């Protein structure tokens, strides 16, 4: 067959093919190109690394329909697709950032990276900032570029050794909290040497402050493991041992005339009859209350850093200060608070506690110097304004007499505390009053209830027998 006939036959076949496609398009079509396998990349990669330029040239050479039939061209496209897929899976990840801007906060000194052309995962680059600025290009200053991030390794290319060479600035540690911070610090130290703008902003001080913060957090973490911080809120509720409960039980059943303990400094004696007021259902007496207040003051002297500086008046103070017959009388209690007797002035205290006995009911008044207010606490939530007025007058007279200071208490608050544990029976008022003082002297809120009163009674009896408040 001559070349003319071959060309004619080819033309006829070509015409037939086009006609057949027009009539039955479903029977003649190029192979469908499937969507390439999607793989998650962390940064855009140059297209040329996947060989698309080469395949484009190959398609251009074979794009003539007279040389390549439909089946051959479809097979070539499928083959090219498979080749691209293999190259994409086998080629190393390349992270290049075409544009990055450093934003420096003048007040906080924090630096963060803003990249328009990257999609790097936040977990891999957390707390890592790169020092590339648009002004650096004008000043011919080299820029940093993340070129590899494999197996948690962090590599930075400064462009000083060519396009295909990696810088020696490599950290072979996984990106965790501490290591991420280390990478952040080292990257920014390198940035400080390369970018004059960061130098002008005093960036080194921000890095040093972050280092100090990290060291403080690590130190506190290790100290917490070695020396656990004791919860002070548990101390008022520590359980009693069986030996302590047995000792209190024997003391409650002792002869009423037996002398159980004697406190020499205060000259207070506790007999079996006195201690029995701490049994359930009994009213507290002056001896037990006054001795417990002395023990609270001794507790503060043992551990002054743990407790507030307080003064505890005994149960006879207010009846002397405000006599039912003569009224307010500062001279009757003037010598109670001399420097020789106390060793300190009342104005130097945080709180002053005054137990108030009203016929058959115990309440508490507080001169709260720390918070500049006068407080009244009643387990039945009663109010007695005259008591706070008398104490305000006493405090002014006392400070003038002992410290020669004229205190203005006109702006101090008068507070009748309502958010406090409330008494649910007719005999625990004295116990409530003691625990108000106990918790306030610890610097704690009044976080107890009526249900704790049986435990507090036994614990107070134990502390009195041991002559030591805990």
C-alpha positions as CSV (number, residue, x, y, z in Angstrom):
1,X,0.0,0.0,0.0
2,X,1.4,3.4,-1.0
3,X,1.9,6.2,1.4
4,X,-1.1,8.0,-0.1
5,X,-3.3,5.0,0.5
6,X,-2.1,4.8,4.1
7,X,-2.8,8.4,4.7
8,X,-6.2,8.0,3.2
9,X,-6.9,5.0,5.3
10,X,-5.8,6.9,8.4
11,X,-8.1,9.8,7.4
12,X,-11.0,7.4,7.0
13,X,-10.3,5.8,10.3
14,X,-10.0,9.1,11.9
15,X,-13.3,10.3,10.4
16,X,-15.0,7.1,11.4
17,X,-13.7,7.5,15.0
18,X,-15.0,11.0,15.2
19,X,-18.3,10.0,13.7
20,X,-18.6,7.1,16.1
21,X,-17.9,9.3,19.1
22,X,-20.5,11.7,18.0
23,X,-23.1,8.9,17.8
24,X,-22.1,6.9,20.9
25,X,-19.9,9.0,23.1
26,X,-20.0,6.5,25.9
27,X,-18.1,3.9,23.8
28,X,-15.1,6.0,22.9
29,X,-13.5,8.1,25.5
30,X,-10.1,8.6,27.0
31,X,-9.3,6.8,30.3
32,X,-10.6,8.8,33.2
33,X,-7.8,10.4,35.3
34,X,-8.4,9.6,38.9
35,X,-8.0,12.2,41.6
36,X,-4.4,11.9,42.9
37,X,-3.9,10.4,46.4
38,X,-4.3,13.3,48.8
39,X,-1.5,13.6,51.3
40,X,-1.2,16.1,54.1
41,X,1.7,18.5,53.5
42,X,2.9,21.0,56.0
43,X,4.1,23.6,53.6
44,X,3.8,24.4,49.8
45,X,6.4,22.7,47.7
46,X,7.8,23.8,44.3
47,X,6.0,22.1,41.5
48,X,9.2,21.4,39.6
49,X,10.3,18.8,42.2
50,X,7.5,16.5,41.1
51,X,8.7,16.5,37.5
52,X,5.7,18.3,36.0
53,X,7.9,20.3,33.7
54,X,9.3,17.2,32.2
55,X,5.9,15.6,31.6
56,X,4.6,18.9,30.1
57,X,7.4,18.8,27.6
58,X,6.6,15.2,26.8
59,X,2.9,16.1,26.2
60,X,3.9,18.9,24.0
61,X,6.0,16.6,21.8
62,X,3.1,14.1,21.5
63,X,0.2,16.4,21.3
64,X,-0.4,16.0,17.6
65,X,-3.5,13.8,17.0
66,X,-2.0,12.4,13.9
67,X,0.8,10.7,15.9
68,X,-1.0,9.5,19.0
69,X,-4.3,7.7,19.1
70,X,-6.8,8.2,21.9
71,X,-5.8,4.9,23.7
72,X,-2.1,5.8,23.6
73,X,-2.6,9.3,24.9
74,X,-4.9,8.0,27.7
75,X,-2.3,5.4,28.7
76,X,0.4,8.1,28.8
77,X,-1.6,10.3,31.0
78,X,-2.3,7.4,33.4
79,X,1.3,6.5,33.5
80,X,2.3,10.1,34.1
81,X,-0.2,10.3,37.0
82,X,1.2,7.2,38.6
83,X,4.7,8.6,38.3
84,X,3.7,11.9,39.9
85,X,2.1,10.0,42.7
86,X,5.2,7.9,43.4
87,X,7.4,11.0,43.3
88,X,5.2,12.8,45.7
89,X,5.2,10.0,48.2
90,X,9.0,9.3,47.9
91,X,10.2,12.9,47.8
92,X,11.3,14.5,51.2
93,X,9.1,17.2,52.7
94,X,10.3,20.6,51.9
95,X,9.2,23.6,53.8
96,X,9.7,26.9,52.2
97,X,8.1,30.2,53.1
98,X,8.0,32.8,50.5
99,X,6.8,35.6,52.7
100,X,7.0,36.0,56.5
101,X,6.6,39.1,58.6
102,X,7.9,39.6,62.1
103,X,5.5,41.5,64.4
104,X,7.1,42.9,67.6
105,X,4.9,44.0,70.5
106,X,6.5,47.1,72.0
107,X,4.9,46.5,75.4
108,X,5.1,42.8,75.9
109,X,8.2,42.0,73.8
110,X,6.5,39.0,72.3
111,X,7.3,38.0,68.8
112,X,5.1,35.9,66.6
113,X,5.3,34.7,63.1
114,X,2.8,35.5,60.4
115,X,3.1,33.6,57.2
116,X,0.8,34.0,54.2
117,X,2.0,31.1,52.1
118,X,2.5,28.3,54.7
119,X,0.2,25.7,56.3
120,X,2.6,24.3,58.9
121,X,0.9,22.6,61.8
122,X,0.7,24.6,64.9
123,X,1.9,21.8,67.1
124,X,5.2,21.5,65.3
125,X,6.0,25.2,65.3
126,X,4.5,26.2,68.6
127,X,6.4,29.1,70.3
128,X,8.9,29.2,67.3
129,X,9.2,32.6,65.6
130,X,11.3,33.3,62.5
131,X,13.0,36.6,61.9
132,X,12.2,37.6,58.3
133,X,11.0,41.1,57.6
134,X,10.3,42.9,54.4
135,X,12.9,45.5,55.3
136,X,15.6,42.8,55.6
137,X,15.5,42.3,51.8
138,X,16.1,46.0,51.2
139,X,19.1,45.9,53.6
140,X,20.5,42.7,51.9
141,X,20.2,40.8,55.2
142,X,19.9,37.0,55.1
143,X,16.6,35.5,56.1
144,X,15.8,32.3,58.1
145,X,13.9,29.5,56.5
146,X,12.6,26.3,57.9
147,X,13.9,23.6,55.5
148,X,13.2,20.4,57.4
149,X,11.1,19.1,60.2
150,X,11.5,15.3,60.3
151,X,11.0,13.2,63.4
152,X,10.7,16.2,65.7
153,X,14.0,17.7,64.4
154,X,14.1,21.4,63.9
155,X,16.4,22.8,61.1
156,X,16.9,26.3,60.0
157,X,18.5,27.5,56.7
158,X,20.0,30.9,56.8
159,X,20.8,31.0,53.1
160,X,24.5,31.4,53.7
161,X,25.6,28.0,52.3
162,X,23.5,27.8,49.2
163,X,20.0,26.7,48.3
164,X,20.5,23.0,48.8
165,X,22.6,23.1,51.9
166,X,21.2,23.0,55.4
167,X,22.6,25.2,58.1
168,X,24.2,23.7,61.2
169,X,21.5,25.2,63.4
170,X,19.8,21.9,64.2
171,X,18.0,20.7,67.4
172,X,17.5,17.0,67.6
173,X,14.9,17.1,70.4
174,X,11.2,16.5,70.0
175,X,9.0,19.6,70.1
176,X,7.5,19.4,73.5
177,X,6.9,22.3,76.0
178,X,10.5,22.5,77.2
179,X,12.1,21.6,73.9
180,X,9.8,23.8,71.9
181,X,10.8,26.7,74.1
182,X,14.5,25.8,73.5
183,X,14.0,25.9,69.8
184,X,12.2,29.2,70.2
185,X,15.0,30.7,72.2
186,X,17.8,29.5,69.9
187,X,16.0,30.6,66.7
188,X,15.4,34.0,68.2
189,X,19.0,34.3,69.3
190,X,20.0,33.7,65.8
191,X,17.5,36.2,64.6
192,X,18.8,38.8,66.9
193,X,22.2,38.6,65.2
194,X,20.8,38.9,61.8
195,X,18.0,41.5,62.0
196,X,18.8,44.9,63.2
197,X,15.2,45.7,63.8
198,X,14.9,43.1,66.6
199,X,18.1,44.5,68.1
200,X,16.6,48.0,68.2
201,X,13.5,46.6,69.9
202,X,15.6,45.1,72.8
203,X,14.5,41.5,72.0
204,X,17.1,39.9,74.2
205,X,15.4,41.1,77.3
206,X,12.2,39.3,76.3
207,X,14.1,36.0,75.7
208,X,15.7,36.3,79.1
209,X,12.4,36.9,80.8
210,X,10.9,33.8,79.2
211,X,13.9,31.8,80.4
212,X,13.4,33.0,83.9
213,X,9.7,32.1,83.8
214,X,10.5,28.6,82.5
215,X,13.0,28.0,85.3
216,X,10.6,29.3,87.9
217,X,7.9,26.9,86.7
218,X,10.2,24.0,86.6
219,X,11.5,24.8,90.1
220,X,8.0,25.1,91.5
221,X,7.1,21.7,89.9
222,X,10.0,19.9,91.5
223,X,9.5,21.5,94.9
224,X,5.9,20.5,94.8
225,X,6.9,16.9,94.3
226,X,9.6,17.0,97.0
227,X,7.7,19.1,99.6
228,X,4.0,18.9,99.2
229,X,2.2,22.1,100.2
230,X,0.1,21.4,103.3
231,X,-3.6,22.4,103.0
232,X,-4.2,24.7,105.9
233,X,-7.9,24.3,105.5
234,X,-7.6,20.7,106.8
235,X,-5.9,21.6,110.0
236,X,-9.0,22.6,111.9
237,X,-10.6,19.3,111.1
238,X,-7.8,16.8,111.6
239,X,-9.1,13.5,113.0
240,X,-8.4,12.7,116.6
241,X,-6.5,9.6,117.6
242,X,-8.0,6.9,119.7
243,X,-5.6,7.7,122.5
244,X,-6.8,11.4,122.5
245,X,-10.5,10.3,122.6
246,X,-9.8,7.9,125.5
247,X,-8.0,10.6,127.5
248,X,-10.9,13.1,127.0
249,X,-13.4,10.4,128.0
250,X,-11.5,9.7,131.2
251,X,-11.3,13.4,132.0
252,X,-15.0,13.9,131.6
253,X,-15.7,11.1,134.1
254,X,-13.1,12.3,136.6
255,X,-14.1,13.6,140.1
256,X,-15.3,17.1,139.9
257,X,-12.8,18.3,142.5
258,X,-9.8,16.8,140.7
259,X,-7.3,19.3,139.3
260,X,-6.7,18.2,135.8
261,X,-4.4,21.0,134.4
262,X,-3.0,24.3,135.6
263,X,-1.7,27.0,133.3
264,X,1.0,28.8,135.3
265,X,1.4,32.0,133.2
266,X,-2.3,32.8,133.3
267,X,-2.9,31.2,136.7
268,X,-6.0,29.3,135.4
269,X,-6.9,26.0,136.9
270,X,-9.1,23.4,135.2
271,X,-10.9,20.9,137.4
272,X,-13.0,18.0,136.4
273,X,-16.1,20.2,137.0
274,X,-14.8,23.0,134.7
275,X,-13.9,20.6,131.9
276,X,-17.3,18.9,131.9
277,X,-18.8,22.1,130.3
278,X,-17.3,20.7,127.0
279,X,-19.5,17.7,127.1
280,X,-22.4,17.7,124.6
281,X,-25.4,19.8,125.6
282,X,-23.5,21.9,128.2
283,X,-22.8,25.7,128.3
284,X,-19.2,26.8,128.3
285,X,-17.8,28.6,131.4
286,X,-15.3,31.4,131.8
287,X,-12.4,29.2,132.9
288,X,-12.5,27.0,129.8
289,X,-13.0,29.9,127.4
290,X,-10.2,32.1,128.9
291,X,-7.7,29.2,129.0
292,X,-8.4,28.4,125.3
293,X,-7.9,32.0,124.3
294,X,-4.5,32.0,126.1
295,X,-3.6,28.8,124.2
296,X,-4.5,30.5,120.9
297,X,-2.1,33.4,121.7
298,X,0.6,30.9,122.5
299,X,0.0,29.1,119.2
300,X,0.6,32.4,117.4
301,X,3.8,33.0,119.3
302,X,5.1,29.5,118.3
303,X,4.4,30.1,114.6
304,X,4.0,33.8,113.9
305,X,4.3,33.3,110.1
306,X,1.4,30.9,110.0
307,X,-1.1,32.9,112.0
308,X,-2.3,36.5,112.1
309,X,-1.1,38.8,114.8
310,X,-4.0,38.9,117.2
311,X,-4.9,39.9,120.7
312,X,-7.5,38.0,122.7
313,X,-9.3,39.8,125.6
314,X,-10.7,37.6,128.3
315,X,-14.4,37.2,129.1
316,X,-14.3,40.0,131.8
317,X,-12.9,42.8,129.6
318,X,-16.1,44.1,128.1
319,X,-18.1,44.0,131.4
320,X,-15.3,46.2,132.9
321,X,-15.2,48.5,129.9
322,X,-19.0,49.0,129.8
323,X,-20.4,48.8,133.3
324,X,-24.1,48.5,133.6
325,X,-24.1,51.2,136.3
326,X,-21.5,53.7,135.2
327,X,-21.5,53.1,131.4
328,X,-18.3,53.5,129.3
329,X,-15.2,53.6,131.5
330,X,-11.8,53.4,129.8
331,X,-9.9,53.9,133.0
332,X,-11.2,50.5,134.3
333,X,-9.2,48.6,131.6
334,X,-6.4,51.1,130.9
335,X,-3.7,49.0,132.5
336,X,-4.8,45.7,130.9
337,X,-2.7,46.5,127.7
338,X,0.5,48.0,129.0
339,X,3.7,47.4,127.0
340,X,5.3,45.7,130.1
341,X,2.4,43.3,130.3
342,X,1.8,42.5,126.6
343,X,5.1,43.3,124.9
344,X,3.3,45.0,122.0
345,X,0.7,47.7,121.3
346,X,-2.8,46.9,120.1
347,X,-2.4,49.1,117.1
348,X,0.3,46.7,115.8
349,X,-2.2,43.8,115.7
350,X,-4.2,42.6,112.8
351,X,-7.3,41.7,114.8
352,X,-8.5,42.2,118.4
353,X,-11.1,39.7,119.7
354,X,-13.5,40.6,122.5
355,X,-15.8,37.8,123.9
356,X,-19.2,39.2,124.9
357,X,-21.4,37.5,127.5
358,X,-25.1,38.6,127.3
359,X,-26.9,37.0,130.2
360,X,-27.1,33.5,128.8
361,X,-25.6,33.9,125.4
362,X,-22.0,34.2,124.0
363,X,-21.2,36.5,121.1
364,X,-18.0,37.9,119.6
365,X,-16.8,41.4,118.7
366,X,-13.8,42.0,116.5
367,X,-11.7,45.2,116.0
368,X,-10.4,44.4,112.6
369,X,-7.5,46.7,112.1
370,X,-6.3,44.9,109.0
371,X,-9.5,45.6,107.1
372,X,-10.5,48.8,109.0
373,X,-13.8,47.7,110.3
374,X,-15.6,46.7,113.5
375,X,-17.4,43.3,113.4
376,X,-20.0,41.6,115.4
377,X,-20.6,37.9,115.1
378,X,-23.7,36.2,116.7
379,X,-24.5,32.6,116.0
380,X,-28.1,33.6,116.2
381,X,-27.4,36.6,113.8
382,X,-28.4,39.2,116.3
383,X,-27.3,42.9,116.1
384,X,-25.9,45.1,118.9
385,X,-24.8,48.5,117.6
386,X,-24.0,49.9,121.0
387,X,-21.2,47.2,121.4
388,X,-19.5,48.3,118.2
389,X,-19.8,52.0,119.2
390,X,-18.2,51.3,122.6
391,X,-15.3,49.4,121.0
392,X,-14.7,52.2,118.4
393,X,-14.4,54.6,121.3
394,X,-12.2,52.3,123.2
395,X,-9.8,51.8,120.3
396,X,-9.4,55.6,119.8
397,X,-8.6,56.1,123.5
398,X,-6.3,53.1,123.7
399,X,-4.2,54.2,120.7
400,X,-3.9,57.7,121.9
401,X,-2.9,56.6,125.4
402,X,-0.3,54.0,124.4
403,X,0.9,55.2,121.0
404,X,0.0,58.9,121.1
405,X,-1.7,58.6,117.7
406,X,-5.1,60.1,116.9
407,X,-6.9,57.5,115.0
408,X,-9.9,58.5,112.8
409,X,-12.4,55.6,112.8
410,X,-15.3,57.5,111.4
411,X,-14.7,55.9,108.0
412,X,-14.4,52.4,109.4
413,X,-17.2,50.0,108.6
414,X,-19.6,48.6,111.2
415,X,-20.4,45.1,110.1
416,X,-22.8,42.6,111.6
417,X,-21.6,39.4,109.9
418,X,-24.5,37.5,108.4
419,X,-22.6,35.0,106.3
420,X,-21.4,32.8,109.2
421,X,-22.2,29.3,110.6
422,X,-25.5,29.4,112.5
423,X,-26.4,27.8,115.7
424,X,-29.2,25.2,115.6
425,X,-29.6,24.5,119.3
426,X,-29.6,26.4,122.6
427,X,-26.3,25.4,124.1
428,X,-23.4,25.7,121.5
429,X,-23.1,29.5,121.4
430,X,-19.9,29.4,123.4
431,X,-18.4,26.8,121.1
432,X,-19.3,28.9,118.0
433,X,-17.7,31.9,119.5
434,X,-14.4,30.0,120.1
435,X,-14.3,28.7,116.6
436,X,-15.0,32.1,115.1
437,X,-11.8,33.3,116.8
438,X,-9.9,30.1,115.9
439,X,-10.7,30.4,112.2
440,X,-10.3,34.2,111.9
441,X,-6.8,34.0,113.6
442,X,-5.8,31.4,111.0
443,X,-6.9,33.8,108.2
444,X,-9.6,31.3,107.1
445,X,-13.2,31.8,106.3
446,X,-15.8,30.4,108.7
447,X,-16.1,27.0,106.8
448,X,-17.8,24.9,109.5
449,X,-21.3,24.0,110.5
450,X,-23.4,22.9,113.4
451,X,-22.5,19.3,112.6
452,X,-18.9,19.9,113.6
453,X,-19.7,21.0,117.1
454,X,-19.4,17.5,118.8
455,X,-16.0,17.1,117.2
456,X,-14.9,20.6,118.2
457,X,-15.9,20.0,121.8
458,X,-13.8,16.9,122.1
459,X,-10.9,18.6,120.3
460,X,-11.0,21.6,122.6
461,X,-11.0,19.4,125.6
462,X,-7.9,17.6,124.3
463,X,-6.1,20.8,123.6
464,X,-6.8,22.1,127.1
465,X,-5.6,18.8,128.7
466,X,-2.4,19.1,126.6
467,X,-2.2,22.9,127.2
468,X,-1.5,23.4,123.5
469,X,-3.8,24.6,120.7
470,X,-3.2,23.1,117.3
